[in-house]
Amino acid sequence: MTPDLNERIADKIDYLERAIVVPPAKGLGNQSVQKSGVLTAGGEHVVNSITWRGTSQVSVRPAMPSAESIQELAGTHLFLGPLFGHFGHFLVESICRIWAVDQLRDKIDGVVYVPKFQNRPEHVASVYRPFLEELGVDLPMRNLDEPTRVESLYVPQQGFGMFQMIEGAPEFREFVRRHAGKRVEAKGPEKIYISRSGLPPVRGSILCERMLEAALEADGYVVFHPQKHSHAEQIAAYKAARQIVSVDCSPLHLLALVGDSGQNVGIIARRGGGLDQYFARQIRAFQEAKAHTFGGLCGNWIEKSSHRPDRTSWGQVDFDVLGRGLKDAGLLSPDASWPVIGPDEIAQEIARLEAALGIEMRRFEDG
C-alpha cells in the first residue's frame, strides 16, 4: 500500500541486523520496475525498502542472492533506496528517505543506495555525492552494485515522492527547511526564466519558447539555462530570484527544496497530466511560496509514429491565456508587450523542429 504521508512518520524506521541489500540484476537495462531492495537475514522482504511512484512500485521484492555472491559491509548504515541518474527523479525518488538522517546521524557510519539500473554506478554516485551534501546528507555514501550483507541497517519509510506524495511527510519538509542549500549563498538576478531552449530538441519543451524568452527579457527577466551551471550555482540562483517563470521541468523540484516564502513562481504546462499542478503543490507545501499555473496548454506535437505525448513532445500554449495569467499573477508588468503567436509562427516552429530532429511531427488532437 502506498505510504500515507499525511501523518508524522518518525517511527516508521526498521532496524535490522545482517540485512541483505539487493541491487537490480546486471545486464537488464533501465527497466521501469526493478527487483531490488532489502531482505532480512532470513530472506523476508522489508516493506519499507519499497520505493513508490504514485500508486505504482519502482522496486519490487528481489530474490535471495546466492550465498557466494553476497559481499559484506561492516558498520551501521541507512538505506536510501534507488539512486537515479536522471536529475528530476533523483530530486524526488532518490532523496525520499533523507528525512531520517537527523534522527540517526549519531548512530550511523554512512548511507547506502542501490543503482536504479546497473550503468556506471560509481560515476552516478560521484555526480550526486556533493549535491547530497548540499541537501544535508554529509555522510559517506555508497552505491551498492552487488548484493551486500550489512552489519546493521536502518530502513526508513519513503517520506516524499511523485504525484500524491509530492507534498512530503512533515519530517521530510522539516529536514529540507533545516538543511537544503543552507551552505550556498544566494547569488543571481531577481527575475529569471528557467529555459529549455538550450537543450537538444529531442528533450521537448513548448513551441515558440524563444519568443516567450524575448518578451520576458524585455520585462527584466534573465534567461537561465540550468544545464550550463553547477548544482551549487543553480541553488544560488534559485535562492536569489524573487520572480521565477518556468515550463514544467525538473529544476522546479530543486527550487522547491531551496527556495523561500518570498518568491513568486509561474509554471507553464508543456504536457498533459497535470504535472504543472504537482510542481505548484510542492513549492507551496515546502516553502509557502506563491505558485501559479495558467492552463494555457492547448495541444501537443509529437513524432508522427508516436501514439501519445511524452517527455519528448512539444506543447502548444495559448499565448494570450499565458500573458493574461502572468500579469494577473504579478509576474509580468501590466503594460508589458506580448507576442502574438498565430498559425504561421506555429508552422515555422514545427518546420524548424522537424529539420532539427529529422522526423515528421503531427498534432495530438486529444492533448
ChimeraX attribute file (.defattr): number of C-alpha atoms within 10 A of each C-alpha:
attribute: neighborCount
match mode: 1-to-1
recipient: residues
	/A:1	8
	/A:2	15
	/A:3	19
	/A:4	16
	/A:5	21
	/A:6	12
	/A:7	9
	/A:8	13
	/A:9	20
	/A:10	16
	/A:11	9
	/A:12	13
	/A:13	16
	/A:14	14
	/A:15	13
	/A:16	19
	/A:17	14
	/A:18	18
	/A:19	24
	/A:20	30
	/A:21	29
	/A:22	26
	/A:23	27
	/A:24	27
	/A:25	17
	/A:26	11
	/A:27	9
	/A:28	11
	/A:29	13
	/A:30	12
	/A:31	11
	/A:32	10
	/A:33	15
	/A:34	22
	/A:35	16
	/A:36	28
	/A:37	30
	/A:38	31
	/A:39	24
	/A:40	17
	/A:41	15
	/A:42	10
	/A:43	14
	/A:44	15
	/A:45	21
	/A:46	17
	/A:47	17
	/A:48	20
	/A:49	26
	/A:50	24
	/A:51	29
	/A:52	21
	/A:53	18
	/A:54	15
	/A:55	13
	/A:56	12
	/A:57	15
	/A:58	19
	/A:59	22
	/A:60	20
	/A:61	18
	/A:62	20
	/A:63	14
	/A:64	19
	/A:65	16
	/A:66	8
	/A:67	8
	/A:68	7
	/A:69	9
	/A:70	16
	/A:71	14
	/A:72	13
	/A:73	15
	/A:74	11
	/A:75	13
	/A:76	18
	/A:77	26
	/A:78	27
	/A:79	24
	/A:80	29
	/A:81	33
	/A:82	30
	/A:83	24
	/A:84	23
	/A:85	20
	/A:86	12
	/A:87	14
	/A:88	16
	/A:89	17
	/A:90	19
	/A:91	19
	/A:92	22
	/A:93	23
	/A:94	27
	/A:95	23
	/A:96	26
	/A:97	26
	/A:98	27
	/A:99	28
	/A:100	26
	/A:101	21
	/A:102	15
	/A:103	11
	/A:104	13
	/A:105	15
	/A:106	8
	/A:107	14
	/A:108	17
	/A:109	16
	/A:110	18
	/A:111	22
	/A:112	20
	/A:113	24
	/A:114	28
	/A:115	29
	/A:116	28
	/A:117	25
	/A:118	19
	/A:119	16
	/A:120	11
	/A:121	20
	/A:122	14
	/A:123	11
	/A:124	16
	/A:125	21
	/A:126	13
	/A:127	12
	/A:128	18
	/A:129	16
	/A:130	14
	/A:131	18
	/A:132	21
	/A:133	17
	/A:134	20
	/A:135	21
	/A:136	20
	/A:137	22
	/A:138	16
	/A:139	16
	/A:140	13
	/A:141	21
	/A:142	20
	/A:143	22
	/A:144	23
	/A:145	22
	/A:146	20
	/A:147	25
	/A:148	20
	/A:149	22
	/A:150	23
	/A:151	16
	/A:152	19
	/A:153	25
	/A:154	24
	/A:155	25
	/A:156	26
	/A:157	28
	/A:158	32
	/A:159	31
	/A:160	30
	/A:161	25
	/A:162	20
	/A:163	17
	/A:164	16
	/A:165	24
	/A:166	22
	/A:167	24
	/A:168	24
	/A:169	23
	/A:170	19
	/A:171	22
	/A:172	24
	/A:173	19
	/A:174	13
	/A:175	18
	/A:176	20
	/A:177	18
	/A:178	12
	/A:179	17
	/A:180	22
	/A:181	26
	/A:182	17
	/A:183	14
	/A:184	16
	/A:185	14
	/A:186	19
	/A:187	15
	/A:188	18
	/A:189	18
	/A:190	17
	/A:191	24
	/A:192	26
	/A:193	22
	/A:194	23
	/A:195	23
	/A:196	23
	/A:197	19
	/A:198	12
	/A:199	13
	/A:200	12
	/A:201	17
	/A:202	13
	/A:203	13
	/A:204	21
	/A:205	25
	/A:206	23
	/A:207	25
	/A:208	21
	/A:209	18
	/A:210	15
	/A:211	15
	/A:212	19
	/A:213	19
	/A:214	15
	/A:215	18
	/A:216	23
	/A:217	15
	/A:218	12
	/A:219	17
	/A:220	14
	/A:221	22
	/A:222	20
	/A:223	21
	/A:224	21
	/A:225	17
	/A:226	19
	/A:227	13
	/A:228	10
	/A:229	12
	/A:230	11
	/A:231	18
	/A:232	17
	/A:233	17
	/A:234	24
	/A:235	29
	/A:236	21
	/A:237	26
	/A:238	31
	/A:239	24
	/A:240	20
	/A:241	23
	/A:242	20
	/A:243	21
	/A:244	22
	/A:245	24
	/A:246	21
	/A:247	23
	/A:248	26
	/A:249	20
	/A:250	17
	/A:251	22
	/A:252	25
	/A:253	22
	/A:254	20
	/A:255	23
	/A:256	23
	/A:257	24
	/A:258	25
	/A:259	27
	/A:260	22
	/A:261	13
	/A:262	13
	/A:263	20
	/A:264	20
	/A:265	27
	/A:266	25
	/A:267	24
	/A:268	24
	/A:269	26
	/A:270	30
	/A:271	28
	/A:272	16
	/A:273	11
	/A:274	14
	/A:275	18
	/A:276	25
	/A:277	19
	/A:278	19
	/A:279	27
	/A:280	24
	/A:281	21
	/A:282	25
	/A:283	29
	/A:284	19
	/A:285	16
	/A:286	24
	/A:287	20
	/A:288	16
	/A:289	21
	/A:290	18
	/A:291	21
	/A:292	24
	/A:293	21
	/A:294	20
	/A:295	17
	/A:296	19
	/A:297	20
	/A:298	17
	/A:299	20
	/A:300	24
	/A:301	25
	/A:302	23
	/A:303	19
	/A:304	13
	/A:305	10
	/A:306	13
	/A:307	9
	/A:308	16
	/A:309	22
	/A:310	16
	/A:311	12
	/A:312	16
	/A:313	25
	/A:314	27
	/A:315	29
	/A:316	23
	/A:317	24
	/A:318	17
	/A:319	19
	/A:320	13
	/A:321	13
	/A:322	20
	/A:323	22
	/A:324	14
	/A:325	19
	/A:326	21
	/A:327	14
	/A:328	13
	/A:329	18
	/A:330	13
	/A:331	22
	/A:332	22
	/A:333	14
	/A:334	12
	/A:335	8
	/A:336	12
	/A:337	13
	/A:338	19
	/A:339	13
	/A:340	10
	/A:341	16
	/A:342	10
	/A:343	8
	/A:344	9
	/A:345	14
	/A:346	14
	/A:347	12
	/A:348	13
	/A:349	15
	/A:350	20
	/A:351	15
	/A:352	13
	/A:353	19
	/A:354	15
	/A:355	11
	/A:356	12
	/A:357	14
	/A:358	9
	/A:359	13
	/A:360	14
	/A:361	19
	/A:362	13
	/A:363	19
	/A:364	18
	/A:365	10
	/A:366	10
	/A:367	17
